[in-house]
Amino acid sequence: MNPDKATKAYLNSQKKLSKKLNIEYELITSKTEKELMDIILKLNKDESVNGIFLAQPLPFDSHKIISYINPKKDIEGITPFNLGNLIYNKSYFLPCTADSIVRILNSFTKLDGKNVAVIGRSVIVGIPVSILLSNKENNATVTICHSHTKNLKDITINSDIVVVAAGVPELLKKDMVKPDSIIIDVGINVENGHIIGDVAEEVKEIAYVTEVPGGVGEITSLILFENLTKTILYK
Ligand SMILES: NC(=O)c1ccc[n+]([C@@H]2O[C@H](COP(=O)([O-])OP(=O)(O)OC[C@H]3O[C@@H](n4cnc5c(N)ncnc54)[C@H](OP(=O)(O)O)[C@@H]3O)[C@@H](O)[C@H]2O)c1
């Protein structure tokens, strides 16, 4: 399979970071679902392999493929086992991007009682970050938005924090946000050879916006490698 441009950019940054950290990194590609499943089963058994990262989106049934990954090597925290434990607030591996967003927010604001709009309901970003933000450690009140949400602007303009994970350039505009609110731009889009997020540049005039590239994605990659080190301690 040929990864899209955004995925290619992410894989490249992973490769560079693993080289810096002296970690062996191998990019394996497959052409069919069967081939991919066989590769995962082999990696599960291989004791020299600590972590498995699956580049998405996949042209196959993602749930089926992800279910094959050994949860102990699931450094992305996306297997049904680890995501199920997330609901109990007992996951050993949190989904990296969701974890990254929550760590960024906790580093400069109190989430308790805040109103958060999350745009996007994907299994790897939107839903897990909504669960994490509304758990009893963070205590935020979350509204999950998606492509069927009516009056998105009414929700975002009344939110203290907006997490945008839609993959739509300039989805969030200046007239949709509250002054001095915090905007977490998760989007990675490639336009004219440049990586841009989901938030229009003009939003920075009135709100605090994380950078793309250099914001959530960078912390996500670091968490991925943190999870890799945690595989050694997994019992
Ligand atoms: N920085 C990082 O570490 C990182 C990690 C992963 C992904 N990403 C990036 O984050 C973005 C989202 O990734 P993903 O995997 O979550 O994508 P995804 O699976 O395509 O999900 C996108 C979500 O956005 C919603 N959406 C799309 N257009 C919308 C609109 N106009 N209004 C409201 N909601 C809308 C979709 O709604 P429906 O459910 O109704 O279709 C869907 O829930 C992508 O740009 C991706 O490259 C970044």
PDBQT file of the ligand as one rigid body, heavy atoms in Angstrom, charges set to zero:
ROOT
HETATM    1  N1  LIG A 301      -0.816  15.125  15.029  1.00  0.00    +0.000 N 
HETATM    2  C1  LIG A 301      -0.984  13.820  15.209  1.00  0.00    +0.000 C 
HETATM    3  O1  LIG A 301      -0.312  13.187  15.995  1.00  0.00    +0.000 OA
HETATM    4  C2  LIG A 301      -2.059  13.124  14.442  1.00  0.00    +0.000 A 
HETATM    5  C3  LIG A 301      -2.372  11.789  14.686  1.00  0.00    +0.000 A 
HETATM    6  C4  LIG A 301      -3.433  11.206  14.004  1.00  0.00    +0.000 A 
HETATM    7  C5  LIG A 301      -4.128  11.959  13.056  1.00  0.00    +0.000 A 
HETATM    8  N2  LIG A 301      -3.756  13.235  12.804  1.00  0.00    +0.000 N 
HETATM    9  C6  LIG A 301      -4.465  14.073  11.838  1.00  0.00    +0.000 C 
HETATM   10  O2  LIG A 301      -5.681  14.475  12.449  1.00  0.00    +0.000 OA
HETATM   11  C7  LIG A 301      -6.723  14.561  11.469  1.00  0.00    +0.000 C 
HETATM   12  C8  LIG A 301      -7.842  13.631  11.886  1.00  0.00    +0.000 C 
HETATM   13  O3  LIG A 301      -7.356  12.302  11.896  1.00  0.00    +0.000 OA
HETATM   14  P1  LIG A 301      -8.337  11.074  12.144  1.00  0.00    +0.000 P 
HETATM   15  O4  LIG A 301      -7.558   9.849  11.947  1.00  0.00    +0.000 OA
HETATM   16  O5  LIG A 301      -9.070  11.288  13.419  1.00  0.00    +0.000 OA
HETATM   17  O6  LIG A 301      -9.321  11.296  10.877  1.00  0.00    +0.000 OA
HETATM   18  P2  LIG A 301     -10.649  10.574  10.435  1.00  0.00    +0.000 P 
HETATM   19  O7  LIG A 301     -10.695   9.173  10.885  1.00  0.00    +0.000 OA
HETATM   20  O8  LIG A 301     -10.787  10.895   8.985  1.00  0.00    +0.000 OA
HETATM   21  O9  LIG A 301     -11.789  11.367  11.224  1.00  0.00    +0.000 OA
HETATM   22  C9  LIG A 301     -12.111  12.672  10.915  1.00  0.00    +0.000 C 
HETATM   23  C10 LIG A 301     -13.274  13.099  11.764  1.00  0.00    +0.000 C 
HETATM   24  O10 LIG A 301     -13.585  14.450  11.471  1.00  0.00    +0.000 OA
HETATM   25  C11 LIG A 301     -14.961  14.597  11.214  1.00  0.00    +0.000 C 
HETATM   26  N3  LIG A 301     -15.167  15.651  10.241  1.00  0.00    +0.000 N 
HETATM   27  C12 LIG A 301     -14.740  15.671   8.950  1.00  0.00    +0.000 A 
HETATM   28  N4  LIG A 301     -15.151  16.809   8.351  1.00  0.00    +0.000 NA
HETATM   29  C13 LIG A 301     -15.844  17.514   9.282  1.00  0.00    +0.000 A 
HETATM   30  C14 LIG A 301     -16.531  18.747   9.276  1.00  0.00    +0.000 A 
HETATM   31  N5  LIG A 301     -16.582  19.512   8.174  1.00  0.00    +0.000 N 
HETATM   32  N6  LIG A 301     -17.154  19.150  10.402  1.00  0.00    +0.000 NA
HETATM   33  C15 LIG A 301     -17.106  18.407  11.518  1.00  0.00    +0.000 A 
HETATM   34  N7  LIG A 301     -16.480  17.212  11.594  1.00  0.00    +0.000 NA
HETATM   35  C16 LIG A 301     -15.852  16.778  10.487  1.00  0.00    +0.000 A 
HETATM   36  C17 LIG A 301     -15.408  13.261  10.686  1.00  0.00    +0.000 C 
HETATM   37  O11 LIG A 301     -16.807  13.116  10.902  1.00  0.00    +0.000 OA
HETATM   38  P3  LIG A 301     -17.608  11.751  10.518  1.00  0.00    +0.000 P 
HETATM   39  O12 LIG A 301     -17.252  10.760  11.596  1.00  0.00    +0.000 OA
HETATM   40  O13 LIG A 301     -19.017  12.159  10.548  1.00  0.00    +0.000 OA
HETATM   41  O14 LIG A 301     -17.103  11.344   9.167  1.00  0.00    +0.000 OA
HETATM   42  C18 LIG A 301     -14.555  12.304  11.507  1.00  0.00    +0.000 C 
HETATM   43  O15 LIG A 301     -15.172  11.974  12.725  1.00  0.00    +0.000 OA
HETATM   44  C19 LIG A 301      -6.048  14.201  10.148  1.00  0.00    +0.000 C 
HETATM   45  O16 LIG A 301      -5.628  15.385   9.521  1.00  0.00    +0.000 OA
HETATM   46  C20 LIG A 301      -4.844  13.377  10.561  1.00  0.00    +0.000 C 
HETATM   47  O17 LIG A 301      -3.793  13.426   9.609  1.00  0.00    +0.000 OA
HETATM   48  C21 LIG A 301      -2.755  13.830  13.483  1.00  0.00    +0.000 A 
ENDROOT
TORSDOF 0
